[in-house]
Amino acid sequence: MGSNSVVDMIQASSKVHFSGFHVNGHVNGLAQKAVSKETISASGEIQRQPFVIGVAGGAASGKTTVCDMIIQQLHDQRVVLINQDSFYHSLTEEELARVHEYNFDHPDAFDTDHLLSCMEKLRQGEAVDIPKYDCKTYKSSVFRRVNPTDVIILEGILLFHDPRVRRLMNMKIFVCTDSDVRLERRIRRDTVENGRDIGTVLDQYSKFVKPAFDDFILPTKKYADIIIPRGGDNHVAVDLIVQHICTKLGQHDLCKIYPNLYVIHSTFQIRGMHTLIRDAQTTKHDFVFYSDRLIRLVVEHGLGHLPFTEKQVITPTGCVYSGVDFCKRLCGVSVIRSGESMENALRACCKGIKIGKILIHREGDNGQQLIYEKLPNDISERHVLLLDPILGTGNSAVEAINLLISKGVPEGNIVFLNLISAPQGVHVVCKKFPRIKIVTSEIDDGLNEEFRVIPGMGELWIHPPSYPLQLLPKLSNESSLTLLVFPFKRPQVLGNSFDKVSLATPKSNHVCFCRQIRR
């Protein structure tokens, strides 16, 4: 057999699966656009995304008080408060002449497009000029400069009315206060601060404020993540909100967007292991050892997201211990080829676990997918741990998950485990499957022109990756193969180079490919 035939077969096997798998030569356009829009500034630098909090509620409900309490407790973070009142339309001369007939509590009174423009710039890492609305002249002639911050708090009566504004928020808070209390506060505020007489205030309240609350503000309460009764008097609620915000600020930006994405807590030990397996100079022994340690941590973390039942046992001292019992209906599914590198860790954590296989292959340039699967017959009744150490574009993962769902596996029963992930792949998988759980040890910067994760760690393969013999003609030209028979070996992660092409003995009925690892 000529050397070209061997190379062709090796190249065919290399296209079976890798982190940069893509259809029709390009990444999903929407995902690519979303990633660049959310994570990259105009200068090309990756920006840390702000945590956006929306605080809505009726007029004088205590929204500003709640915002001030949150800002005070987040003293170690950079926080900026933006009021929806700053984006009132400036009144024309005709409207000024009949200002008491103008409805300031109607959605059309606000320049929502300007608000969206300012928020988009802040999310891109650009400073913006926020108008300061004068309640006496009813114009915005003064501006204040707002720089990008860790936390942005939006406050206003109609923040939740426009879905475009709602989509900007990571947390939505509705401040709920009794209507009598709100009226009392409004009378005191408008008469003392704005110099209005009480008759005008009551007339405006009955004519505009109360109907607008019933028609526009109260219905948006259903969009709130958190409802705070009694406003700023509810210190317990504010404390819980601040704790949640602090937790979110310590997470990766994508974890704020997708609650089904879990990144294991990073310690110096984990960072040290990542440094070793990513180093191109790391020896084979160290690469195998530390990658296996990291994989086991990911597997253990993934198992923690499976259902448990309470169980009481008697200890050797005769006491009763209340614990939990592990979910029995469980199986693993590895995406050939790299997914098999995670099987040993899964077997070490779950004795006797059933493991299935999925092979995804791109045939030529037509983008067609050839999917081979060998899965447990009762997989639809099991919780599935999907194994693939590198999540790149996400297209291979989508194909694998679609196959599992077609076999009857509920989306919520799938936990996707990987070592490193690219933001592009996270967007693709989480948007398409919002109920699936993704567990990873680190999220990298993105993909390069070859659709490989950067900075990445190369390709994590096993030796020997096993494919059934009946699939071999679809991977390469069967007539041109020379069978080099070797005894079937136990799968092992490789950190060095291989250039052999081998077939297992006929008894094993599996074909094994080995090739140089691109690290």
Secondary structure, 3 states (H helix, E strand, C coil): CCHHHHHHHHHHHHCCCCCCCCECCECCHHHHHHHHHHHECCCCCECCCCEEEEEEECCCCCHHHHHHHHHHHCCCCCEEEEEHHHHECCCCHHHHHCHHHCCCCCHHHECHHHHHHHHHHHHCCCCEEEEEEECCCCEEEEEEEECCCCEEEEECCCCCCCHHHHCCCCEEEEEECCHHHHHHHHHHHHHHCCCCCHHHHHHHHHHHHHHHHHHHHHHHHHHCCEEEECHHHCHHHHHHHHHHHHHHHCCCHHHHHCCCEEECCCCHHHHHHHHHHHCCCCCHHHHHHHHHHHHHHHHHHHHCCCCCEEEEEECCCCCEEEEEECCCCEEEEEEECHHHHHHHHHHHHCCCCEEEEEEEEEECCCCEEEEEEECCCCHHHCEEEEECCEECCCHHHHHHHHHHHHCCCCHHHEEEEEEEECHHHHHHHHHHCCCCEEEEEEECCEECCCCCEECCCCCCCEECCEEEHHHHHHHCCHHHCCCCEECCCCCEECCCCCCCEEEECCCCCEEEECCCCCC
